[in-house]
Amino acid sequence: MFYGTDSPQYFVRVLGKFPPRGGDYQLVPEWVLEGAADVKPEEEKGRHLGLDVARSGDDMTVAVVSCDGVVESARAWKLDDLMETAKRTMQVAEEWGVEGKNIHVDMDGLGAGVIDRMREAGVVVDPVDFGGKPRGDWNWLIGSDMKLLNRRAELHWVGRMGLLNAQFSVPREFKKTLWRQLGWTNYEYNERGYMKMESKDKIRARFGGSPDYADAWLVSLSRSRSGGRIFFI
């Protein structure tokens, strides 16, 4: 594929630099998603489901399914009953042929309760702790020398770099949900030079809601239990 020398793709993929336009600290600008919209990753990545469980009245519980790196489904619902959320998640997984080890659930807040309900049903899932330490499961993609504050920063950066390097694709049919919300988050650096993602409070203040669709997709990128390619560079 040919990129013009003034295109964002040329700056990133050919020169290895950030493009000279747009928000310098926006994690996933629209041009990144546009460039990856039609990508068909060569390497098989299996089927994975990411679940972000609603934390407050206005939030949605969202399940995103990817097949070999391409997003195929994004479903949202509002349910207060954790068992019902667990059942619906297992139904989506069964429909798409996603194994239990490839169901990745954000364990923050009510997510821990959903994980418990699924375990009671005999489904062993991958609990994802955004506040925990980076796991290194994608070091082959992002390198091992980055100073990342936590698992949330790690998986957000994996999402960005995977889109830039033709590892992932979010088709245009998800423009109103995933595309829109992936553009909400900015990255920052703390006083020790560690990269972090801006707080949910800041995101809510700007956009009036939580990036539930985006978080579900990013959670689906966890490979700590699913046996993905892990090696260090």
Secondary structure, DSSP 8 states (H G I E B T S, - for coil): ----TTSHHIIIIIS-S--SSS-TTBSS-HHHHHHHTT---SS---EEEEEE---STT--EEEEEEETTEEEEEEEE--S-HHHHHHHHHHHHHHHT--GGGEEEE-TTTHHHHHHHHHHTT---EEE-TTS----TTHHHH-S---B-SHHHHHHHHHHHHHHTTS-B--GGGIIIIIHHHTT-BEEE-TTS-EEE--HHHHHHHHSS--HHHHHHHHTT--TTTT------
